[in-house]
């Protein structure tokens, strides 16, 4: 058990300790009851936040990946952060590093940009090649592949989580390599999530 968890348990026990109230004035007893209810509420929230943040984050990441594998584009569009999502990689797709939810929905509707990154290797490579030629960009070290194809050809699927309350990073390993030796865009993808409106939503992805 972590030191944070032990401290939280000790704090909750301290908060919920009662004192003899028979000799106390009525107004003090009422105040004490209100304080006790507040302490119980605080500890209840603490259980959600501190009891298993890594498991909650992994669960959210697994749900996100299942939506990709199922090609459930309607549900997936609701899993991008309301504050925008950044796409980090050496490809020229999407058209901008950071996109708003509205811009992502447009890409899904037109089956360009972000849609290609997630679901269509052919258009992902075509869009990147066109933009790379126009900007005289360097050649890629490895061919691009849509995330669905990376998942389909994966030798393994392992989730490594790094959590900090409402923000978390998940490295999806697609081979037997470790997070230190895995290659982004080949056998690993990094997802960064933010907890919003009761769900883990994507705020950043490192794809190659």
C-alpha positions as CSV (number, residue, x, y, z in Angstrom):
1,X,0.0,0.0,0.0
2,X,1.4,3.4,-1.0
3,X,2.3,6.2,1.5
4,X,-0.4,8.4,-0.1
5,X,-3.0,5.7,0.5
6,X,-1.9,5.2,4.2
7,X,-2.0,9.0,4.8
8,X,-5.4,9.2,3.3
9,X,-6.7,6.4,5.4
10,X,-5.2,8.0,8.6
11,X,-6.7,11.3,7.7
12,X,-10.1,9.9,7.1
13,X,-10.0,8.0,10.4
14,X,-9.1,11.2,12.2
15,X,-11.8,13.2,10.4
16,X,-14.5,10.7,11.4
17,X,-13.5,10.2,15.0
18,X,-16.3,11.2,17.3
19,X,-16.2,12.7,20.8
20,X,-18.7,12.2,23.6
21,X,-21.6,14.5,22.9
22,X,-24.0,13.9,25.8
23,X,-22.6,16.8,27.8
24,X,-22.2,19.1,24.7
25,X,-24.7,21.9,23.9
26,X,-27.4,21.1,21.3
27,X,-26.0,23.6,18.8
28,X,-22.6,21.9,19.1
29,X,-24.1,18.5,18.4
30,X,-25.8,19.8,15.3
31,X,-22.5,21.3,14.0
32,X,-20.6,18.1,14.8
33,X,-23.2,16.1,12.8
34,X,-22.7,18.3,9.8
35,X,-18.9,18.1,10.1
36,X,-19.1,14.3,10.3
37,X,-21.3,14.1,7.2
38,X,-18.7,16.3,5.3
39,X,-15.9,14.1,6.4
40,X,-17.7,11.0,5.2
41,X,-18.3,12.7,1.8
42,X,-14.6,13.6,1.6
43,X,-13.5,10.1,2.3
44,X,-15.9,8.7,-0.2
45,X,-14.5,10.9,-2.9
46,X,-11.0,9.9,-1.7
47,X,-11.7,6.3,-2.2
48,X,-12.6,7.0,-5.9
49,X,-9.6,9.2,-6.5
50,X,-6.9,7.3,-4.6
51,X,-8.0,3.7,-4.3
52,X,-7.2,2.7,-7.9
53,X,-6.3,5.5,-10.3
54,X,-4.1,3.3,-12.4
55,X,-6.8,0.8,-12.9
56,X,-9.4,3.5,-13.8
57,X,-7.0,5.0,-16.3
58,X,-6.2,1.6,-17.8
59,X,-9.9,0.8,-18.1
60,X,-10.5,4.1,-19.9
61,X,-7.6,3.4,-22.3
62,X,-8.9,-0.2,-23.0
63,X,-12.4,1.2,-23.8
64,X,-10.8,3.8,-26.1
65,X,-8.8,1.1,-28.0
66,X,-11.9,-1.2,-28.2
67,X,-13.8,1.7,-30.0
68,X,-10.9,1.9,-32.5
69,X,-10.9,-1.8,-33.1
70,X,-14.6,-1.8,-33.6
71,X,-14.4,1.2,-35.9
72,X,-17.1,2.9,-33.8
73,X,-16.4,6.3,-35.1
74,X,-19.5,7.9,-33.6
75,X,-18.6,6.9,-30.0
76,X,-14.9,7.6,-30.6
77,X,-15.5,11.2,-31.5
78,X,-16.9,11.8,-28.0
79,X,-13.7,10.6,-26.5
80,X,-11.5,13.5,-27.6
81,X,-10.8,16.2,-25.0
82,X,-13.1,19.2,-25.1
83,X,-10.0,21.3,-24.7
84,X,-8.5,20.0,-28.0
85,X,-6.3,17.1,-28.9
86,X,-2.6,17.2,-29.9
87,X,-1.1,14.8,-32.5
88,X,2.6,14.4,-32.1
89,X,4.6,12.6,-34.8
90,X,6.8,13.0,-37.8
91,X,3.9,12.7,-40.3
92,X,2.3,15.7,-41.9
93,X,-1.1,14.4,-41.0
94,X,-3.3,15.7,-39.4
95,X,-2.9,19.2,-40.9
96,X,-2.3,20.9,-37.5
97,X,-0.5,19.7,-34.3
98,X,-3.6,20.5,-32.2
99,X,-7.2,20.2,-33.3
100,X,-10.5,21.1,-31.6
101,X,-13.3,18.6,-31.3
102,X,-15.1,20.3,-34.1
103,X,-12.1,20.0,-36.4
104,X,-11.7,16.3,-35.5
105,X,-15.4,15.7,-36.3
106,X,-15.0,17.3,-39.7
107,X,-12.0,15.0,-40.4
108,X,-14.2,12.0,-39.5
109,X,-17.0,13.3,-41.7
110,X,-14.7,13.8,-44.7
111,X,-12.5,10.8,-43.9
112,X,-9.3,12.8,-44.0
113,X,-6.6,13.7,-41.5
114,X,-7.4,12.3,-38.0
115,X,-9.7,9.7,-39.5
116,X,-6.9,8.4,-41.8
117,X,-4.5,8.3,-38.8
118,X,-6.9,6.0,-36.9
119,X,-8.5,4.0,-39.6
120,X,-7.0,4.2,-43.1
121,X,-3.3,3.5,-43.9
122,X,-3.7,4.2,-47.6
123,X,-5.1,7.7,-47.2
124,X,-2.8,8.3,-44.2
125,X,0.3,7.7,-46.4
126,X,-1.2,9.5,-49.4
127,X,-2.0,12.7,-47.5
128,X,1.4,12.6,-45.8
129,X,3.3,12.1,-49.1
130,X,1.4,15.0,-50.8
131,X,2.1,17.4,-47.9
132,X,5.7,16.1,-47.5
133,X,6.5,16.8,-51.1
134,X,5.0,20.3,-51.0
135,X,7.0,21.2,-48.0
136,X,10.2,19.4,-49.2
137,X,10.2,17.2,-46.0
138,X,12.6,14.5,-45.1
139,X,11.8,10.9,-45.9
140,X,10.3,8.8,-43.1
141,X,12.5,6.1,-41.4
142,X,9.5,3.6,-41.4
143,X,6.3,3.5,-43.5
144,X,3.2,5.0,-41.8
145,X,0.4,2.8,-40.6
146,X,-3.0,3.6,-39.3
147,X,-3.6,2.7,-35.6
148,X,-6.2,0.1,-36.6
149,X,-3.6,-1.7,-38.7
150,X,-1.0,-1.5,-35.9
151,X,-3.6,-3.1,-33.6
152,X,-4.6,-5.8,-36.1
153,X,-1.0,-6.9,-36.6
154,X,0.1,-6.6,-33.0
155,X,1.9,-9.5,-31.3
156,X,0.6,-8.4,-27.9
157,X,-1.5,-5.7,-26.4
158,X,-0.2,-4.4,-23.1
159,X,-1.2,-1.2,-21.3
160,X,1.4,0.6,-19.2
161,X,-0.1,3.5,-17.2
162,X,1.3,6.6,-15.6
163,X,-1.4,8.5,-13.6
164,X,-1.5,11.9,-12.0
165,X,-5.1,12.4,-10.7
166,X,-7.1,13.8,-13.6
167,X,-4.4,13.3,-16.2
168,X,-2.7,10.2,-17.3
169,X,-0.4,8.6,-19.9
170,X,-0.9,5.2,-21.3
171,X,1.7,3.4,-23.4
172,X,0.1,0.7,-25.6
173,X,2.7,-1.9,-26.3
174,X,2.1,-4.1,-29.3
175,X,5.1,-6.4,-29.0
176,X,7.3,-7.9,-26.3
177,X,9.4,-4.8,-26.1
178,X,9.5,-2.6,-23.0
179,X,8.3,1.0,-23.0
180,X,12.0,2.1,-23.3
181,X,12.7,0.0,-26.3
182,X,9.4,0.0,-28.1
183,X,9.2,2.0,-31.4
184,X,6.4,4.5,-31.8
185,X,4.3,3.9,-34.9
186,X,5.6,0.3,-35.1
187,X,4.9,-1.5,-31.9
188,X,3.8,1.3,-29.5
189,X,1.5,4.2,-29.3
190,X,1.4,6.8,-26.4
191,X,-2.0,8.1,-25.4
192,X,-2.5,11.0,-22.9
193,X,-5.9,11.3,-21.3
194,X,-7.7,13.9,-19.2
195,X,-10.6,12.9,-17.0
196,X,-13.6,15.0,-18.2
197,X,-17.3,14.6,-17.6
198,X,-16.9,11.2,-16.1
199,X,-14.7,9.8,-18.9
200,X,-11.1,9.5,-19.8
201,X,-10.8,11.7,-23.0
202,X,-7.8,11.9,-25.3
203,X,-5.8,15.1,-25.1
204,X,-2.6,14.0,-26.8
205,X,-1.4,11.0,-28.9
206,X,2.2,10.2,-30.0
207,X,1.9,7.9,-33.0
208,X,5.3,7.8,-34.7
